[in-house]
Amino acid sequence: GESVGLHLPTLSVQEGDNSIINCAYSNSASDYFIWYKQESGKGPQFIIDIRSNMDKRQGQRVTVLLNKTVKHLSLQIAATQPGDSAVYFCAENMNYGGSQGNLIFGKGTKLSVKP
Amino acid sequence: EAGVAQSPRYKIIEKRQSVAFWCNPISGHATLYWYQQILGQGPKLLIQFQNNGVVDDSQLPKDRFSAERLKGVDSTLKIQPAKLEDSAVYLCASSLEHSNQPQHFGDGTRLSIL
């Protein structure tokens, strides 16, 4: 099976609340992780990334947390807005040597924001 | 900065026919990827190029799928002959150098096989 998975397939939040999307990975050799947002009919849009030598990284309204002990990744969205409604994918780079690897995507979590 | 361009946006063909997709990556990006995204799933890597060389094509069904990036810029992905299970969105992405850098995606080609 896939090594990257999501705990919740759907998430519904009230506008203005914070959202937390979780992701589990199984490959301890993965060295790079990305969160993508995908709206209907569009390609995945890069949100934020984190390398395995970090625990936390912040962007504009988003924070990614990496817990290597339990192989867990989360995306926090502050003050969720209707425009945040989309499917969110986590992806891990499974390094097979050198500087390259395979980006493995999970199945995605659908975030719905209620006005 | 212009994003990844893909064409066509939609394609409908009958099984056993052939189809080709085109991708123009972000200017200056050495690495180009083709992904297949089946409805309700995450993208799955088919092939990865660095410049005009293949880095990884282990997930490409080579009996029917082929891809090239002859001049290290644009790329084409071809399916011949198509099967019903090939119905999916075909996404192209590019990154500066390596797979452990952000990959930026085009909006894909939605392929329907009748």
Chai-1 contact restraints between the chains, C-beta under 6 A:
chainA,res_idxA,chainB,res_idxB,connection_type,confidence,min_distance_angstrom,max_distance_angstrom,comment,restraint_id
A,Y32,B,N100,contact,1.0,0.0,6.0,A-B,restraint_1
A,K42,B,D107,contact,1.0,0.0,6.0,A-B,restraint_2
A,G43,B,L91,contact,1.0,0.0,6.0,A-B,restraint_3
A,G43,B,F105,contact,1.0,0.0,6.0,A-B,restraint_4
A,G43,B,G106,contact,1.0,0.0,6.0,A-B,restraint_5
A,G43,B,D107,contact,1.0,0.0,6.0,A-B,restraint_6
A,G43,B,G108,contact,1.0,0.0,6.0,A-B,restraint_7
A,P44,B,F105,contact,1.0,0.0,6.0,A-B,restraint_8
A,F46,B,P102,contact,1.0,0.0,6.0,A-B,restraint_9
A,D49,B,P102,contact,1.0,0.0,6.0,A-B,restraint_10
A,F89,B,G42,contact,1.0,0.0,6.0,A-B,restraint_11
A,N93,B,S99,contact,1.0,0.0,6.0,A-B,restraint_12
A,N93,B,N100,contact,1.0,0.0,6.0,A-B,restraint_13
A,S99,B,H98,contact,1.0,0.0,6.0,A-B,restraint_14
A,Q100,B,V55,contact,1.0,0.0,6.0,A-B,restraint_15
A,Q100,B,H98,contact,1.0,0.0,6.0,A-B,restraint_16
A,Q100,B,S99,contact,1.0,0.0,6.0,A-B,restraint_17
A,G101,B,S99,contact,1.0,0.0,6.0,A-B,restraint_18
A,N102,B,L45,contact,1.0,0.0,6.0,A-B,restraint_19
A,L103,B,S99,contact,1.0,0.0,6.0,A-B,restraint_20
A,F105,B,G42,contact,1.0,0.0,6.0,A-B,restraint_21
A,F105,B,P43,contact,1.0,0.0,6.0,A-B,restraint_22
A,G106,B,G42,contact,1.0,0.0,6.0,A-B,restraint_23
A,K107,B,Q41,contact,1.0,0.0,6.0,A-B,restraint_24
A,K107,B,G42,contact,1.0,0.0,6.0,A-B,restraint_25
A,G108,B,G42,contact,1.0,0.0,6.0,A-B,restraint_26
